[in-house]
């Protein structure tokens, strides 16, 4: 079973500032799945479980988003 993950840096340690980083990581995760041959409609992530890991770093946080498709 394939799994996908993506990383993005957030320049702040405050959770309310992480939205752009999460959205960028999700865009990269979807693109990785597409490059792997998966084709999606807009709703492909509905009902799917994604894993979010937030690591503190010197200047902010690193956001890692992972997805292991059920199929």
Secondary structure, 3 states (H helix, E strand, C coil): CCCEEEEEEECCCCHHHCHHHHHHHHHHHHHHHHHCCCCCCCCCCCCCCEEEEEEEECCEEEEEEEECCCC
